[in-house]
Amino acid sequence: MTLQFHMTPGSCTTGIHILLEELELPFQVNIVNLPAGDHQKPAYLAINPKGTIPTLVLDDGSALTSFPSIAYWLARRHPRKRLLSDDPLLAARTLELMDYAVDTVHGQGFTRIFTTERYLPEGLSTSDTALWTAEITARGQAIVRESFAVIEAGLPETSYAMGPEFTIADAALFYVFFWASKTAIPLPPRCQALFERLRARPVVHQVLREEGYR
């Protein structure tokens, strides 16, 4: 059975898309249209009851339903690409950075920017809704900027996030850096340099073209 990759172009799933292409794995893409509510339809919930993206259905029919779990499985299942170090400490540091990008930069920062309505109290007037929306968005932007400062402090001046090898942490950082470039949030110098280094990889060029970006 071919891997079944459920994804939304331009979302966090772009990072997993990059990993799949880096590994040169055969997989079938199934587009999940979030604005249309595809993630809440019975057919999708039967695969991923959480209604989240990404989802990767494996050869045995079971599914992985989070960025970290899919990235970790791909790295360990296909060790030849060295997407995750064999050294326990370096592997732990890689997972730590990936989780920070996914859980904090994305989960706490960008969700406030992209899905502000999730944070609005119920029963607000129109004027109060506008005020709350502005405050929630500003808080999301602040979280992203503060998180980038933390990431910046730990990045090397050259190479990838964890050293000379491209890793699963780089795939996670790429999509939040990409979002920053699309929302006019400036990247600190080392983050910007890493973003440009990642964007220059042929596989990343390919993925962005396939997802409709130039």
Sequence and secondary structure as in RCSB ss.txt:
>XXXX:A:sequence
MTLQFHMTPGSCTTGIHILLEELELPFQVNIVNLPAGDHQKPAYLAINPKGTIPTLVLDDGSALTSFPSIAYWLA
RRHPRKRLLSDDPLLAARTLELMDYAVDTVHGQGFTRIFTTERYLPEGLSTSDTALWTAEITARGQAIVRESFAV
IEAGLPETSYAMGPEFTIADAALFYVFFWASKTAIPLPPRCQALFERLRARPVVHQVLREEGYR
>XXXX:A:secstr
  EEEEE TTSTHHHHHHHHHHTT  EEEEE  TTTTGGGSHHHHTT TT  S EEE TTS EE SHHHHHHHHH
HH GGG SS SSHHHHHHHHHHHHIIIIIIIIIIIHHHH GGGG  TT  HHHHHHHHHHHHHHHHHHHHHHHHH
HHHHS SSSBTTBSS  HHHHHHHHHHHHHHHTT    HHHHHHHHHHHTSHHHHHHHHHTT  
